[in-house]
Amino acid sequence: MSHDATGFRETGGVQMHIGYARSSTVEQEAGYQAQIKSLKAAGCEKVFAEKLSSLEQRPQLETAIDYAREGDALVVTKLDRLARSVAHLVAIGERLDAKGVSLKVLEQAIDTSTSTGKLMFNMLGAIAQFERELMLERQREGVAKAKAEGKYKGRAPTARAKAPEVWQLHKDGIRPTEIARRLRISRASVYRVLGP
């Protein structure tokens, strides 16, 4: 494996294994280092790693996906190191698939370059879709029940609905930040109402 000055990878037709490790900021260093060690032991020539919570944006994951080329494999130790939810996992899988990059998960023995691994991954996608449909169904049922009981209020009033109050406070010399705080709307909403 070699890199020229522009970062071009000469793989000689051999698939490159690219590792991704993530540890939350509260986890111990040992777990983080163990992931990196496992990825290198699995043949990863390059490992992208970061320490952040599961809810934060993952710049190193984005870099790893961008770095991967057709025929490469993105390797992680466990699914929860890669994605924050099944839906997020499916979205990542679709991006990799579009690039011709496979996904390997060491502890769950998933490898989307094989028919069995692809089947397992597709089952996860089906479960994610099923969960989403169930959630939407429960939400619709809740709204219908609340309407039937006369408790449904709909969405909270938007900033547009509060435009007269915004203008009045503005005429009274109140600054946009204070208007936003008093009316419990965003400062951007105040500026939208007041215009240029």
C-alpha positions in Angstrom: 0.0 0.0 0.0 1.4 3.4 -0.9 0.3 7.0 -1.0 1.5 9.6 -3.3 1.7 13.3 -2.5 -1.9 13.9 -3.5 -3.2 11.1 -1.2 -4.0 8.8 -4.1 -4.1 5.2 -3.0 -2.5 2.4 -5.1 -4.2 -0.7 -4.0 -3.1 -2.9 -6.8 -6.6 -4.3 -7.1 -6.6 -5.4 -3.4 -9.4 -4.3 -1.2 -8.4 -1.9 1.6 -9.7 -2.3 5.1 -10.5 1.0 6.7 -11.1 1.0 10.5 -13.4 3.3 12.5 -13.3 3.5 16.3 -15.4 5.6 18.5 -15.4 6.0 22.3 -17.7 8.2 24.3 -15.9 10.9 26.3 -16.8 9.2 29.6 -15.4 5.7 28.7 -12.0 4.6 29.7 -8.9 5.0 27.5 -8.4 1.2 27.6 -11.7 0.5 25.7 -10.8 3.0 23.1 -7.3 1.6 22.6 -8.7 -2.0 22.5 -10.9 -1.0 19.6 -8.0 0.4 17.6 -5.9 -2.7 18.4 -8.8 -5.0 17.3 -9.2 -3.1 14.0 -5.4 -3.3 13.3 -5.4 -7.0 14.1 -8.3 -7.4 11.6 -6.1 -6.0 8.9 -7.1 -2.4 8.8 -4.3 -0.4 7.1 -5.8 2.9 8.2 -7.9 3.7 11.3 -10.0 6.8 11.9 -10.8 7.3 15.6 -12.6 9.8 17.7 -13.8 10.3 21.3 -17.3 11.8 21.5 -20.7 10.9 22.7 -23.1 8.9 20.5 -25.3 12.0 19.9 -22.5 14.2 18.5 -21.6 14.7 14.9 -18.8 12.3 13.8 -16.2 14.1 11.6 -13.8 11.1 11.6 -16.6 8.8 10.5 -17.4 11.2 7.6 -13.7 11.3 6.7 -13.5 7.5 6.8 -16.5 7.2 4.5 -15.1 9.8 2.1 -11.7 8.1 2.1 -13.2 4.7 1.2 -13.2 3.7 -2.5 -15.0 1.0 -4.4 -13.9 -2.4 -3.3 -12.8 -1.2 0.2 -14.3 -2.3 3.5 -15.2 -0.1 6.4 -14.5 -2.1 9.6 -15.9 -1.4 13.1 -15.7 -3.6 16.3 -19.4 -3.2 17.2 -22.5 -1.7 15.6 -23.0 0.8 18.5 -19.5 2.3 17.7 -20.7 3.2 14.2 -24.3 4.4 14.4 -26.6 6.1 17.0 -29.7 4.2 15.9 -30.8 1.5 13.5 -32.1 4.1 11.1 -28.7 5.9 11.2 -27.0 2.5 10.6 -29.1 1.9 7.6 -28.4 5.4 6.2 -24.6 4.7 6.6 -25.0 1.3 4.9 -26.8 2.9 2.0 -24.0 5.4 1.5 -21.3 2.7 1.6 -23.3 0.5 -0.8 -23.6 3.4 -3.2 -19.8 3.7 -3.2 -19.3 0.0 -3.6 -17.8 -0.2 -0.1 -18.7 -3.2 2.2 -19.2 -3.0 6.0 -17.6 -5.4 8.4 -18.6 -5.6 12.1 -16.2 -7.7 14.0 -18.2 -8.7 17.1 -21.5 -9.3 15.4 -19.7 -11.1 12.5 -21.5 -9.0 9.8 -19.8 -8.6 6.4 -22.0 -7.0 3.7 -19.6 -8.3 1.0 -21.1 -11.8 1.6 -24.7 -12.8 0.9 -25.3 -13.8 4.5 -23.9 -10.5 5.8 -26.0 -8.6 3.3 -29.1 -10.5 4.4 -28.4 -9.6 8.1 -27.9 -6.0 7.3 -31.1 -5.8 5.2 -33.0 -7.4 8.1 -31.8 -4.6 10.3 -33.1 -2.1 7.7 -36.5 -3.9 7.7 -36.6 -3.7 11.5 -35.8 0.0 11.4 -38.6 0.7 8.9 -41.0 -1.4 10.9 -40.1 0.5 14.1 -40.7 3.8 12.3 -44.1 2.8 11.0 -45.1 1.6 14.5 -44.0 4.9 15.9 -46.0 6.9 13.3 -49.0 4.7 13.9 -48.9 5.3 17.6 -48.5 9.0 17.0 -51.5 9.1 14.7 -53.6 7.1 17.3 -52.5 9.4 20.1 -53.6 12.5 18.1 -56.9 10.9 17.1 -57.6 10.0 20.8 -56.6 13.5 22.0 -58.9 15.1 19.3 -61.8 12.8 20.4 -61.3 13.9 24.0 -61.0 17.5 23.0 -57.5 17.8 24.3 -55.6 18.2 21.0 -54.3 21.7 20.6 -52.2 21.2 17.5 -48.8 22.7 17.0 -47.7 25.6 19.3 -48.2 29.0 17.8 -45.6 30.0 15.4 -43.6 33.2 15.4 -45.9 34.5 12.6 -48.8 34.2 14.9 -47.0 36.4 17.4 -46.1 39.0 14.8 -48.4 41.8 16.3 -46.7 41.3 19.7 -43.3 41.4 18.1 -44.1 44.7 16.4 -45.5 46.2 19.5 -42.5 45.3 21.6 -40.2 46.6 18.8 -42.1 49.9 18.8 -41.7 50.1 22.6 -37.9 50.0 22.0 -37.3 46.4 23.1 -34.3 44.8 21.5 -34.7 41.6 19.3 -33.0 39.3 21.8 -35.3 40.5 24.6 -38.4 40.2 22.4 -37.4 36.6 21.6 -36.9 35.8 25.3 -40.3 37.3 26.3 -42.3 35.7 23.5 -40.4 32.4 23.7 -39.5 32.4 20.0 -36.1 32.4 18.3 -34.2 35.6 17.6 -34.1 34.5 14.0 -37.9 34.4 14.0 -38.0 38.0 15.5 -35.8 39.2 12.6 -38.0 37.4 10.1 -41.1 39.2 11.4 -39.3 42.6 11.5 -37.8 42.1 8.0 -34.7 43.8 6.6 
